[in-house]
Amino acid sequence: MPAFYILSFHSTECGYFAHLKVYMKLKCFACLFLLLAVVIPVTVCAQDTRETIPNTQNPASQITYDSQGRPIRKPTQKDSLIHRNPLEDSISISYRYFDSTRSEHLDSSITDFYKWFPFSYKNVDLGNMGNASESIIFSPNMQPGWDAGFHAYDLYRFTVKDTRFFNTSRPYAELGYLLGGKGEQMINVLFTKSSKRNFNFTFQYRFINSPGSYKNQNSSHNNIRINTYFTSRNKRYGNYFIFINNKLRSSENGGLQDEGKLDSLSLNDPFELFTRMGNNAQSSRNFFSTNISTGTSYNENMFLFRQYYDIGQKDSLVVDSTTYQLFYPRLRFQHTISYQSQKFIFSDISPVDSNYTKYFNYLVNSPTIHFQDNWQNLVNDFSIITYPQKNNFNQFFKIGATHEWIQGGGENLPAVQYTNIIANVEYRNRTKNQQWDLVARGKLYAAGSYAGDYDAFISLQKMVAHSTAFFQLGLQNVNKSPASVFNNQLSSFPVVAPGLNKENNTRVFANLHFNKLHLDLSGEYFILGNYIYFDNFYEAKQSAALVNVLHTAAEKQFKIARHWNLYSEVHFQKTTANAPIEIPLIFTRNRFAFEGNFFTNLFLSTGIEVIYNTPYHADNYSPLNGHFFVQDTLTIHNRPEINLYLGMRIKSFKGFIRLENLNTLNIQNNFSFTNVNFAAPHYAERGLWIRVGIWWNFVN
């Protein structure tokens, strides 16, 4: 029986002995976790640690290939899958993100659970994994052009930007499974295979299903991604293909009707509380069910195909008496075509009329509530790319033109069509010695429905002190049109937003990194013109004055002892007076960890994690149109979030155990975990929560 059910046990016949039994079980449960988190690390601390030694006996094993198929020496990077010990299967694997030339390697470290958990600790949801979410760190939309305007569930999407193209010497697979409280589960599958160094196939699938702690908040998300990369034998022709399907389903409960009853639950189970939306009498916590009777449904399909042809110079390289034929591109002709279809739905098949009137000021005039927007987007882009230096693929200049066609609108509304002509220019230069890294790009909507929108970006990075540190400076300015959801002639969702103008957002940023000190410093300053925001469930407004936001952050690893480390991260945020933005002044995350390499193959990391933000007016949420909005009537005072965790890696196996939200313990209420934090007004977060996750990789 789970601990949070045991704690709620009462007996009318023998109350004293029942409470004594509860207390003893609580002590046993706490001792069991402490055994995992403290006793085991202290025991293995006495064991000798050993370094993993790469195989250097065979020279051929030290050769790998870059993204162009050129042979290069394998880099040596500790704690990654680029090298294995002699007892394991040999594999060379790297990847790069779409539209990036920088090669990266898989990280097998276990120091941070959120490297494997796909959602950031900087995001807060509405009480259940899969519900609407927003970042606690200010991050405005910096994309020009057309936008449907629905972003509360962006955290759970697969995107083109985060698509990885692998280069692997052998087939590679990753399997991940996470099991949490109340039947929460997440499945991750990744498979990639390269054929003859000129073709790669990658498949990725993610499934999230979580019934939640409260009524009408269950979620069910499915994500599929298939991507391929092909290059001809002569290296002149290549193409990329990406297919993405996102199906996001989440119930909406509108928050609790009376959160004060959290301290007087008869069974210490918050599922008995009534919510402001949904049929409370028919609510179910069946984790096999994925039905959403009251809530949000977002569907997205995306196809992208990019092909290119290079004109350049042939060459050859001799390695260990073997001759490799090389090709260096100097001029590239590139064509990209993409198609995207999106469907956004909110529905309630059996609305409770009185609740909508009382809590959301919405008059129900039909047996059901249904809002739906459908959009299609077709993009054609042609670019010419030049490479000034044949042996520096990270230096290039690109110029191109894009034609964009958009069609769609709200259900039962006349469909609209938009066309745009976009000019693109980009310059990147990462010097051969990797001391300087310059990125400059621009996008201008030259003609069409969104003429005048643009995005200008520049970033300069410099390595200093013999590559032990670097600094980065950057500037971005975006001019963007209001999203389609703000126009009730286009969208069927209930939004009132008359006469909105284009937004103009500027971001100035700087980063400092010191390798030896394990220290990162960063800062960004936003200047927002015509800032658009919601200030209630339905009304969107625009700030007449400039809005300024400052965000600075510091991250540092402190070496306390041989196996003891403290990881600290602090964020400071400040807005101008009377700005229509509510964010906490300070947000911090600290982990005190015992970690190291024991018994040759055992890597261990265990400790305590504390996450805290200062009180602030947290944004409220409008479930009918899927937007967070500013409120200044209720201040959220949350306790520091306290979690215990244990992570381990044995060769290709990684496992995590987390006991979360210990801060919710309520001693005065029979040792129950009912002192929950709040993510937004009336939206309570989880009580005591247990998560167990495993990740396993396979090499064929």
C-alpha positions as CSV (number, residue, x, y, z in Angstrom):
1,M,0.0,0.0,0.0
2,P,1.5,3.4,-1.0
3,A,2.7,5.6,1.8
4,F,0.2,8.4,1.2
5,Y,-2.6,5.9,1.5
6,I,-1.2,4.4,4.6
7,L,-1.0,7.8,6.2
8,S,-4.7,8.4,5.7
9,F,-5.8,5.2,7.4
10,H,-8.2,5.6,10.3
11,S,-10.0,3.2,12.5
12,T,-13.1,4.0,14.5
13,E,-12.6,1.0,16.7
14,C,-9.0,1.2,17.6
15,G,-7.8,4.7,16.7
16,Y,-4.8,4.7,19.0
17,F,-3.3,1.5,17.6
18,A,-4.1,2.5,14.0
19,H,-2.1,5.8,14.5
20,L,0.7,3.8,16.1
21,K,0.8,1.5,13.1
22,V,0.8,4.5,10.7
23,Y,3.8,6.0,12.6
24,M,5.7,2.7,12.5
25,K,5.1,2.3,8.7
26,L,6.2,5.8,8.1
27,K,9.5,5.2,10.0
28,C,10.1,2.0,8.0
29,F,9.5,3.8,4.7
30,A,11.8,6.6,5.7
31,C,14.5,4.2,6.8
32,L,14.3,2.2,3.6
33,F,14.9,5.3,1.5
34,L,17.7,6.5,3.7
35,L,19.3,3.1,3.2
36,L,19.4,3.7,-0.5
37,A,20.3,7.3,-0.4
38,V,22.9,7.3,2.4
39,V,24.0,3.9,3.7
40,I,24.8,2.4,0.3
41,P,26.9,5.4,-0.9
42,V,28.9,5.4,2.4
43,T,29.5,1.7,2.0
44,V,30.8,2.0,-1.6
45,C,32.8,5.0,-0.7
46,A,35.5,2.7,0.7
47,Q,35.9,0.9,-2.7
48,D,38.6,1.8,-5.2
49,T,37.6,3.9,-8.2
50,R,39.0,3.0,-11.7
51,E,39.1,4.9,-14.9
52,T,37.6,3.5,-18.1
53,I,40.4,2.9,-20.6
54,P,39.6,3.2,-24.3
55,N,40.9,0.7,-26.7
56,T,44.1,2.0,-28.3
57,Q,45.6,-1.3,-29.5
58,N,43.9,-1.1,-32.9
59,P,44.6,2.1,-34.9
60,A,41.6,1.6,-37.1
61,S,39.4,1.8,-34.0
62,Q,40.5,5.4,-33.6
63,I,39.1,6.5,-37.0
64,T,35.5,7.9,-37.3
65,Y,33.7,10.0,-39.9
66,D,32.2,13.4,-39.8
67,S,28.8,14.5,-41.2
68,Q,30.3,14.6,-44.7
69,G,31.8,11.1,-44.6
70,R,35.3,12.3,-44.2
71,P,37.6,10.2,-41.9
72,I,38.7,11.9,-38.7
73,R,40.4,10.9,-35.5
74,K,38.0,10.0,-32.7
75,P,37.9,12.7,-30.1
76,T,38.3,11.6,-26.5
77,Q,35.5,12.9,-24.3
78,K,35.1,11.5,-20.8
79,D,31.6,10.3,-19.7
80,S,30.1,10.0,-23.2
81,L,29.2,7.1,-25.5
82,I,31.9,8.1,-28.1
83,H,34.2,5.5,-26.6
84,R,33.6,2.3,-24.7
85,N,35.8,0.1,-22.6
86,P,37.2,-3.1,-24.2
87,L,34.6,-5.3,-22.5
88,E,31.7,-3.6,-24.2
89,D,30.5,-3.5,-27.8
90,S,32.5,-0.9,-29.8
91,I,30.5,1.9,-31.3
92,S,31.2,5.4,-32.5
93,I,28.1,7.7,-32.4
94,S,27.5,11.4,-32.8
95,Y,24.7,13.6,-33.8
96,R,23.9,17.2,-34.8
97,Y,20.7,19.1,-34.7
98,F,18.8,20.2,-37.8
99,D,20.3,23.4,-39.3
100,S,23.5,23.0,-37.2
101,T,27.0,22.1,-38.3
102,R,28.3,21.3,-34.8
103,S,28.8,17.6,-34.0
104,E,27.7,16.5,-30.5
105,H,28.0,13.3,-28.5
106,L,25.6,11.4,-26.3
107,D,26.0,12.2,-22.6
108,S,25.8,9.2,-20.3
109,S,26.2,11.1,-17.0
110,I,23.6,10.6,-14.2
111,T,24.4,13.7,-12.1
112,D,21.1,15.4,-13.2
113,F,17.8,13.6,-13.6
114,Y,16.5,16.3,-16.0
115,K,19.1,15.3,-18.6
116,W,16.9,12.2,-19.1
117,F,13.5,13.6,-18.0
118,P,12.4,15.6,-21.1
119,F,10.8,18.5,-19.2
120,S,12.6,21.3,-17.5
121,Y,12.5,22.0,-13.8
122,K,12.1,25.7,-14.9
123,N,8.6,24.9,-16.1
124,V,5.5,24.7,-13.9
125,D,2.4,22.7,-14.9
126,L,-1.1,22.8,-13.6
127,G,-0.7,19.9,-11.2
128,N,-0.1,17.0,-13.5
129,M,2.5,15.9,-16.0
130,G,1.0,16.7,-19.4
131,N,-1.2,19.6,-18.3
132,A,-0.7,23.2,-19.6
133,S,2.7,24.6,-18.7
134,E,4.7,27.8,-18.8
135,S,8.3,28.7,-17.8
136,I,9.0,30.4,-14.5
137,I,11.9,32.1,-16.3
138,F,10.7,34.9,-18.6
139,S,11.0,33.8,-22.2
140,P,8.8,35.7,-24.7
141,N,8.0,34.4,-28.2
142,M,10.7,35.6,-30.6
143,Q,9.4,34.2,-33.8
144,P,8.1,36.6,-36.6
145,G,5.4,35.8,-39.1
146,W,2.3,33.8,-38.8
147,D,1.5,32.1,-35.5
148,A,-1.7,30.3,-34.5
149,G,-1.2,31.5,-30.9
150,F,-1.5,28.3,-28.9
151,H,1.7,27.6,-26.8
152,A,0.5,26.3,-23.4
153,Y,1.5,22.7,-24.5
154,D,4.6,23.5,-26.5
155,L,6.7,21.7,-23.8
156,Y,5.3,18.3,-25.0
157,R,5.8,18.7,-28.7
158,F,8.5,17.2,-31.0
159,T,9.8,20.0,-33.2
160,V,12.0,20.3,-36.3
161,K,14.5,22.4,-34.3
162,D,15.2,19.6,-31.8
163,T,15.5,16.9,-34.4
164,R,18.8,15.0,-34.3
165,F,20.6,13.5,-37.2
166,F,22.9,10.7,-36.1
167,N,26.1,9.3,-37.5
168,T,26.7,5.9,-36.0
169,S,29.0,3.0,-36.9
170,R,26.5,0.4,-35.6
171,P,22.7,0.3,-35.0
172,Y,21.9,2.0,-31.7
173,A,18.7,1.9,-29.6
174,E,17.5,3.6,-26.4
175,L,14.6,2.5,-24.3
176,G,13.2,4.5,-21.4
177,Y,10.4,3.9,-19.0
178,L,9.2,6.1,-16.1
179,L,6.6,5.1,-13.6
180,G,5.2,7.7,-11.2
181,G,2.5,8.1,-8.6
182,K,-1.2,7.6,-9.4
183,G,-0.3,5.5,-12.5
184,E,1.8,8.2,-14.2
185,Q,4.0,6.7,-16.9
186,M,6.2,7.8,-19.8
187,I,7.7,5.6,-22.5
188,N,10.7,6.7,-24.7
189,V,12.0,4.8,-27.7
190,L,14.9,5.8,-29.9
191,F,16.4,3.7,-32.7
192,T,19.0,4.9,-35.2
193,K,21.0,3.1,-37.9
194,S,23.5,4.2,-40.5
195,S,24.2,2.3,-43.7
196,K,27.6,2.6,-45.4
197,R,28.2,6.1,-43.9
198,N,25.9,7.7,-46.5
199,F,22.4,7.0,-45.1
200,N,20.9,7.2,-41.6
201,F,17.5,6.3,-40.4
202,T,16.2,7.5,-36.9
203,F,12.9,6.7,-35.2
204,Q,11.7,8.2,-32.0
205,Y,8.5,7.7,-30.0
206,R,7.3,9.1,-26.7
207,F,4.1,8.3,-24.8
208,I,2.9,10.1,-21.7
209,N,-0.2,9.1,-19.7
210,S,-0.9,10.4,-16.3
211,P,-4.3,10.3,-14.5
212,G,-3.2,12.9,-11.9
213,S,-4.0,13.5,-8.3
214,Y,-7.2,15.6,-8.8
215,K,-10.4,15.2,-10.8
216,N,-10.4,16.0,-14.5
217,Q,-6.7,16.5,-15.1
218,N,-5.7,13.3,-16.9
219,S,-3.4,13.6,-19.8
220,S,-2.4,11.4,-22.8
221,H,0.3,12.6,-25.3
222,N,1.8,10.7,-28.2
223,N,4.8,11.9,-30.2
224,I,6.3,10.2,-33.3
225,R,9.4,11.4,-35.3
226,I,11.0,9.7,-38.3
227,N,14.0,11.4,-39.9
228,T,16.6,10.3,-42.5
229,Y,19.7,11.6,-44.0
230,F,21.3,10.5,-47.3
231,T,24.4,11.6,-49.2
232,S,25.6,10.2,-52.5
233,R,28.8,8.3,-52.8
234,N,30.6,11.2,-54.5
235,K,29.4,13.5,-51.7
236,R,27.8,16.0,-54.1
237,Y,24.1,15.3,-53.4
238,G,22.3,14.9,-50.1
239,N,18.9,15.1,-48.6
240,Y,17.1,15.3,-45.3
241,F,13.6,14.0,-44.4
242,I,11.6,14.7,-41.2
243,F,8.2,13.5,-40.3
244,I,6.6,14.6,-37.0
245,N,3.3,13.7,-35.5
246,N,2.1,15.2,-32.2
247,K,-1.1,14.2,-30.5
248,L,-1.7,16.1,-27.2
249,R,-4.7,15.4,-25.0
250,S,-5.3,16.9,-21.6
251,S,-8.3,17.3,-19.5
252,E,-9.0,20.8,-18.0
253,N,-10.5,21.1,-14.5
254,G,-10.3,24.9,-14.1
255,G,-8.8,24.5,-10.6
256,L,-10.3,23.5,-7.3
257,Q,-13.7,24.8,-6.2
258,D,-12.5,25.1,-2.6
259,E,-8.7,24.6,-2.0
260,G,-9.3,25.2,1.7
261,K,-10.6,21.6,2.0
262,L,-7.1,20.2,1.3
263,D,-6.5,20.2,5.1
264,S,-9.7,18.3,5.9
265,L,-9.8,15.4,3.5
266,S,-11.7,12.4,4.9
267,L,-9.4,9.9,3.2
268,N,-6.4,12.2,2.6
269,D,-7.0,11.7,-1.1
270,P,-7.3,15.0,-3.0
271,F,-9.3,13.2,-5.8
272,E,-12.4,13.7,-3.6
273,L,-12.3,17.5,-4.1
274,F,-14.6,19.1,-6.6
275,T,-13.2,21.0,-9.5
276,R,-14.5,24.0,-11.4
277,M,-14.8,22.3,-14.7
278,G,-15.7,18.8,-15.9
279,N,-18.3,16.2,-14.6
280,N,-17.1,15.5,-11.0
281,A,-19.5,12.6,-10.7
282,Q,-18.1,10.7,-13.7
283,S,-14.4,11.4,-13.1
284,S,-12.1,8.4,-13.2
285,R,-8.5,7.7,-12.3
286,N,-8.2,4.7,-14.6
287,F,-4.7,5.0,-16.2
288,F,-5.7,2.7,-19.0
289,S,-8.3,5.3,-20.2
290,T,-7.1,8.1,-22.5
291,N,-10.6,9.7,-23.0
292,I,-10.8,13.5,-22.7
293,S,-14.4,14.5,-22.1
294,T,-13.6,18.1,-21.0
295,G,-10.3,19.5,-22.2
296,T,-7.8,20.3,-24.8
297,S,-6.8,18.4,-27.9
298,Y,-4.0,19.5,-30.2
299,N,-3.0,17.6,-33.4
300,E,0.0,18.4,-35.5
301,N,1.6,16.7,-38.6
302,M,4.7,18.0,-40.2
303,F,6.7,16.9,-43.3
304,L,10.0,18.4,-44.3
305,F,12.3,17.5,-47.2
306,R,15.6,19.3,-47.9
307,Q,17.9,18.4,-50.7
308,Y,21.1,20.0,-51.9
309,Y,23.8,19.7,-54.7
310,D,27.4,20.8,-54.1
311,I,30.0,22.0,-56.4
312,G,33.5,21.7,-55.0
313,Q,36.9,20.1,-54.9
314,K,38.0,16.4,-54.8
315,D,40.8,15.2,-52.6
316,S,42.1,12.1,-50.9
317,L,43.5,11.0,-47.5
318,V,45.8,8.1,-46.8
319,V,45.3,6.5,-43.3
320,D,47.2,3.3,-42.5
321,S,47.8,2.4,-46.2
322,T,44.1,3.0,-46.9
323,T,43.1,5.8,-49.3
324,Y,39.9,7.7,-48.6
325,Q,38.3,9.8,-51.3
326,L,37.2,13.2,-50.0
327,F,35.1,16.0,-51.4
328,Y,35.1,19.6,-50.2
329,P,32.0,21.6,-51.1
330,R,32.5,25.2,-52.2
331,L,29.1,26.1,-53.6
332,R,25.8,24.6,-52.5
333,F,22.3,24.8,-54.1
334,Q,19.7,23.9,-51.5
335,H,15.9,23.5,-51.7
336,T,13.6,22.9,-48.7
337,I,9.9,22.2,-48.8
338,S,7.8,21.7,-45.7
339,Y,4.1,21.1,-45.0
340,Q,2.4,21.5,-41.6
341,S,-1.2,20.9,-40.5
342,Q,-2.4,21.9,-37.1
343,K,-5.7,21.4,-35.3
344,F,-6.6,23.1,-32.0
345,I,-9.7,22.0,-30.0
346,F,-11.3,22.7,-26.7
347,S,-14.5,20.8,-26.0
348,D,-16.8,19.9,-23.1
349,I,-19.4,17.3,-24.0
350,S,-21.5,17.8,-20.8
351,P,-20.8,21.3,-19.4
352,V,-22.1,22.3,-16.0
353,D,-23.7,25.6,-16.9
354,S,-23.7,27.0,-13.4
355,N,-19.9,26.4,-13.0
356,Y,-19.1,28.2,-16.3
357,T,-21.2,31.2,-15.2
358,K,-19.8,31.3,-11.6
359,Y,-16.1,30.7,-12.2
360,F,-15.5,31.8,-15.8
361,N,-18.2,34.4,-16.5
362,Y,-19.2,32.3,-19.6
363,L,-22.8,31.8,-20.6
364,V,-23.4,28.3,-22.0
365,N,-26.0,28.4,-24.7
366,S,-25.7,24.9,-26.2
367,P,-25.7,21.3,-25.0
368,T,-21.9,21.0,-25.7
369,I,-19.0,23.5,-25.9
370,H,-16.7,23.1,-28.9
371,F,-14.0,25.5,-30.2
372,Q,-11.8,24.4,-33.1
373,D,-9.2,26.1,-35.3
374,N,-7.6,24.3,-38.3
375,W,-4.5,25.6,-40.1
376,Q,-2.2,24.4,-43.0
377,N,1.2,25.8,-43.9
378,L,3.2,25.1,-47.0
379,V,6.8,26.6,-47.3
380,N,9.2,26.5,-50.2
381,D,12.7,27.8,-49.7
382,F,15.6,28.0,-52.1
383,S,19.1,29.0,-50.9
384,I,22.6,29.3,-52.2
385,I,25.5,28.6,-49.8
386,T,29.2,29.3,-50.3
387,Y,32.1,27.9,-48.2
388,P,35.1,30.2,-48.4
389,Q,37.5,27.6,-46.9
390,K,37.5,24.1,-48.2
391,N,38.6,22.6,-44.9
392,N,36.3,24.6,-42.6
393,F,32.7,23.4,-43.0
394,N,31.7,25.6,-40.1
395,Q,32.3,28.8,-42.1
396,F,29.7,29.7,-44.8
397,F,27.5,32.4,-46.2
398,K,23.9,31.7,-47.2
399,I,21.3,33.8,-49.1
400,G,17.9,32.6,-49.9
401,A,14.2,33.3,-50.7
402,T,11.1,31.6,-49.3
403,H,7.5,31.4,-50.4
404,E,5.0,30.7,-47.7
405,W,1.3,29.7,-48.2
406,I,-1.1,29.6,-45.2
407,Q,-4.7,28.5,-45.1
408,G,-7.2,27.9,-42.4
409,G,-9.2,29.5,-39.6
410,G,-11.9,28.7,-37.0
411,E,-14.5,26.1,-37.5
412,N,-17.7,27.4,-39.1
413,L,-15.8,30.6,-40.1
414,P,-14.8,31.5,-43.7
415,A,-11.3,30.1,-44.5
416,V,-8.6,32.6,-45.2
417,Q,-5.4,32.4,-47.2
418,Y,-2.1,34.2,-46.7
419,T,1.0,34.3,-48.8
420,N,4.4,35.7,-48.0
421,I,7.8,36.3,-49.7
422,I,10.6,36.0,-47.2
423,A,14.3,37.0,-47.8
424,N,16.9,35.1,-45.7
425,V,20.6,35.7,-45.2
426,E,23.1,34.0,-42.8
427,Y,26.8,34.0,-42.0
428,R,28.5,31.5,-39.7
429,N,32.2,31.3,-38.9
430,R,33.7,29.0,-36.4
431,T,37.5,29.3,-36.9
432,K,39.7,26.3,-37.4
433,N,41.3,26.8,-34.0
434,Q,37.8,27.1,-32.5
435,Q,38.8,30.4,-30.8
436,W,36.1,32.5,-32.4
437,D,32.5,31.6,-33.3
438,L,30.3,34.1,-35.1
439,V,26.7,33.7,-36.1
440,A,24.7,36.4,-37.9
441,R,21.4,35.9,-39.6
442,G,18.4,37.8,-40.8
443,K,14.9,37.1,-42.0
444,L,12.6,39.7,-43.6
445,Y,9.0,39.3,-44.7
446,A,9.5,41.4,-47.8
447,A,6.0,41.1,-49.3
448,G,2.7,39.5,-48.5
449,S,0.2,39.4,-45.6
450,Y,3.0,39.7,-43.0
451,A,5.2,42.2,-44.8
452,G,7.3,44.1,-42.3
453,D,7.9,41.2,-39.9
454,Y,11.6,40.4,-39.4
455,D,14.2,38.6,-37.2
456,A,17.7,39.9,-36.9
457,F,20.2,38.0,-34.8
458,I,24.0,38.2,-34.1
459,S,26.2,36.3,-31.7
460,L,29.9,36.4,-31.1
461,Q,31.8,33.8,-28.9
462,K,35.5,33.8,-28.0
463,M,37.5,31.1,-26.3
464,V,40.1,32.5,-23.8
465,A,42.8,31.2,-21.4
466,H,43.8,28.3,-23.5
467,S,40.2,27.2,-24.1
468,T,39.5,26.9,-20.4
469,A,36.9,29.7,-20.6
470,F,34.7,31.5,-23.1
471,F,32.5,34.5,-23.3
472,Q,29.5,35.2,-25.6
473,L,27.7,38.4,-26.6
474,G,24.6,38.6,-28.6
475,L,21.7,40.7,-29.8
476,Q,18.3,39.8,-31.3
477,N,15.5,42.0,-32.6
478,V,12.1,40.7,-33.7
479,N,9.2,42.5,-35.3
480,K,6.1,40.2,-35.3
481,S,2.4,40.4,-36.1
482,P,-0.2,39.3,-33.5
483,A,-1.2,35.7,-33.5
484,S,-4.3,34.5,-35.3
485,V,-6.1,33.6,-32.1
486,F,-6.4,37.3,-31.3
487,N,-8.6,37.9,-34.3
488,N,-12.2,36.7,-33.8
489,Q,-12.8,36.9,-37.5
490,L,-10.2,34.1,-37.9
491,S,-10.4,32.1,-34.7
492,S,-13.4,30.4,-33.0
493,F,-11.9,30.6,-29.5
494,P,-13.3,33.1,-27.1
495,V,-10.8,35.9,-27.2
496,V,-11.4,39.7,-27.2
497,A,-8.5,41.7,-28.7
498,P,-9.4,44.8,-30.7
499,G,-6.9,46.7,-32.7
500,L,-3.5,45.1,-31.9
501,N,-0.4,46.3,-33.6
502,K,2.9,44.5,-34.3
503,E,5.2,43.7,-31.4
504,N,8.8,44.6,-31.4
505,N,11.0,42.6,-29.0
506,T,14.7,43.1,-28.4
507,R,17.0,40.8,-26.5
508,V,20.6,41.5,-25.4
509,F,22.4,38.6,-23.9
510,A,25.8,37.6,-22.5
511,N,27.3,34.4,-21.2
512,L,30.6,33.6,-19.4
513,H,31.8,30.1,-18.8
514,F,34.9,29.0,-16.7
515,N,35.8,25.3,-17.1
516,K,38.3,25.1,-14.2
517,L,35.9,26.9,-11.8
518,H,32.8,25.0,-12.9
519,L,31.1,28.3,-13.2
520,D,28.5,29.8,-15.6
521,L,27.3,33.3,-15.6
522,S,24.6,34.6,-17.9
523,G,22.4,37.6,-18.4
524,E,19.8,38.9,-20.7
525,Y,17.9,42.1,-21.1
526,F,14.5,42.4,-22.9
527,I,13.0,45.6,-24.4
528,L,9.4,44.9,-25.4
529,G,7.4,47.2,-27.5
530,N,3.6,46.8,-28.0
531,Y,3.8,43.8,-25.7
532,I,0.6,41.7,-26.0
533,Y,-0.8,39.9,-22.9
534,F,-4.0,38.5,-21.4
535,D,-5.3,40.2,-18.2
536,N,-8.4,38.0,-17.7
537,F,-10.0,34.8,-19.1
538,Y,-10.8,36.4,-22.4
539,E,-9.3,39.8,-23.0
540,A,-6.0,40.4,-24.6
541,K,-4.4,43.9,-24.3
542,Q,-1.3,45.7,-25.6
543,S,1.1,47.7,-23.5
544,A,1.5,51.3,-24.7
545,A,4.8,51.8,-22.9
546,L,8.0,49.9,-23.3
547,V,8.4,47.0,-21.0
548,N,11.9,46.1,-19.7
549,V,12.9,42.7,-18.1
550,L,16.3,41.8,-16.7
551,H,17.3,38.2,-16.1
552,T,20.7,37.2,-14.7
553,A,21.8,33.7,-13.6
554,A,24.7,31.9,-12.0
555,E,25.5,28.2,-11.9
556,K,28.4,26.7,-9.9
557,Q,29.6,23.3,-8.9
558,F,31.3,23.3,-5.4
559,K,33.6,20.4,-4.6
560,I,33.0,19.7,-0.9
561,A,34.9,16.5,-0.5
562,R,36.1,13.6,-2.6
563,H,32.7,12.3,-3.5
564,W,30.5,15.2,-2.2
565,N,29.4,18.0,-4.5
566,L,27.0,21.0,-4.3
567,Y,25.4,22.1,-7.5
568,S,23.8,25.6,-7.1
569,E,21.8,27.6,-9.6
570,V,20.3,31.1,-8.9
571,H,18.2,33.3,-11.2
572,F,17.3,36.9,-10.6
573,Q,14.5,38.6,-12.5
574,K,13.2,42.2,-12.4
575,T,10.7,44.1,-14.5
576,T,10.0,47.8,-14.8
577,A,7.3,49.3,-12.5
578,N,3.7,48.5,-13.5
579,A,4.8,46.1,-16.2
580,P,2.1,43.6,-17.2
581,I,4.4,40.7,-16.4
582,E,4.5,38.7,-13.1
583,I,7.6,36.7,-12.4
584,P,9.4,35.7,-9.2
585,L,12.3,37.9,-8.1
586,I,14.5,34.9,-7.3
587,F,14.5,31.3,-8.5
588,T,17.0,28.8,-7.3
589,R,17.8,25.1,-7.5
590,N,20.4,23.4,-5.3
591,R,21.6,19.8,-5.2
592,F,23.8,18.3,-2.5
593,A,25.1,15.1,-4.0
594,F,27.2,12.1,-3.1
595,E,28.6,10.7,-6.4
596,G,31.4,8.8,-8.0
597,N,32.6,5.7,-9.8
598,F,32.6,2.5,-7.6
599,F,33.1,-1.2,-8.3
600,T,34.6,-0.4,-11.7
601,N,31.2,-0.2,-13.6
602,L,29.0,1.4,-11.0
603,F,28.4,5.2,-11.3
604,L,26.3,6.6,-8.5
605,S,24.7,9.9,-7.7
606,T,22.4,10.4,-4.8
607,G,21.4,13.3,-2.5
608,I,18.8,16.0,-1.9
609,E,17.4,18.6,-4.2
610,V,15.8,21.9,-3.1
611,I,14.0,24.2,-5.6
612,Y,12.5,27.5,-4.4
613,N,11.2,30.8,-5.8
614,T,10.2,33.9,-4.0
615,P,6.4,34.7,-3.6
616,Y,4.8,36.4,-6.6
617,H,1.5,36.8,-8.4
618,A,1.6,33.6,-10.5
619,D,-0.3,33.7,-13.8
620,N,-3.8,32.3,-13.9
621,Y,-4.9,30.1,-16.7
622,S,-7.9,30.2,-19.1
623,P,-8.8,26.7,-20.1
624,L,-11.4,27.8,-22.8
625,N,-8.7,29.4,-25.0
626,G,-5.5,27.8,-23.6
627,H,-3.7,31.0,-22.4
628,F,-2.0,32.0,-19.2
629,F,-3.0,35.5,-18.1
630,V,-1.7,38.1,-15.6
631,Q,-3.4,38.6,-12.3
632,D,-2.4,40.7,-9.3
633,T,-5.0,39.7,-6.6
634,L,-3.5,36.5,-5.3
635,T,0.1,36.0,-4.2
636,I,1.5,32.5,-4.3
637,H,3.6,31.6,-1.3
638,N,5.1,28.2,-1.9
639,R,7.3,26.2,0.4
640,P,10.7,25.1,-1.0
641,E,10.3,22.0,-3.0
642,I,12.4,19.2,-1.4
643,N,13.2,16.0,-3.3
644,L,15.4,13.0,-2.5
645,Y,17.0,11.1,-5.4
646,L,19.2,8.2,-6.3
647,G,20.7,7.7,-9.8
648,M,23.0,4.9,-11.0
649,R,24.6,3.7,-14.2
650,I,26.0,0.3,-14.8
651,K,27.4,0.1,-18.3
652,S,24.5,0.8,-20.6
653,F,21.8,0.8,-17.9
654,K,20.7,3.9,-16.1
655,G,18.2,4.0,-13.2
656,F,16.6,6.7,-11.2
657,I,14.5,6.8,-8.0
658,R,13.0,10.1,-6.8
659,L,10.9,10.8,-3.7
660,E,9.5,14.2,-4.5
661,N,7.6,17.0,-2.6
662,L,8.7,16.0,0.9
663,N,7.9,19.6,1.8
664,T,4.1,18.8,1.7
665,L,4.3,16.9,5.0
666,N,1.6,18.0,7.4
667,I,2.4,16.8,10.9
668,Q,-0.7,18.4,12.4
669,N,-2.9,16.3,10.1
670,N,-1.9,12.8,11.0
671,F,1.4,12.9,9.1
672,S,-0.4,13.5,5.8
673,F,1.2,15.2,2.7
674,T,-1.4,17.9,2.2
675,N,0.6,21.1,2.5
676,V,0.8,21.3,-1.3
677,N,2.3,24.1,-3.3
678,F,0.2,26.0,-5.9
679,A,1.2,26.4,-9.6
680,A,-1.5,29.0,-10.2
681,P,-4.5,30.4,-8.4
682,H,-6.8,27.4,-7.5
683,Y,-4.4,24.9,-9.2
684,A,-2.8,22.7,-6.5
685,E,0.3,20.7,-7.2
686,R,1.1,17.1,-6.3
687,G,1.6,15.8,-2.8
688,L,4.2,13.2,-2.0
689,W,5.3,11.7,-5.3
690,I,7.5,8.7,-6.2
691,R,9.1,8.3,-9.6
692,V,11.1,5.3,-10.8
693,G,12.8,5.5,-14.2
694,I,15.1,3.2,-16.2
695,W,16.9,4.0,-19.5
696,W,18.7,1.3,-21.4
697,N,20.8,1.6,-24.6
698,F,21.6,-1.3,-26.9
699,V,24.2,-1.8,-29.6
700,N,23.6,-4.3,-32.3
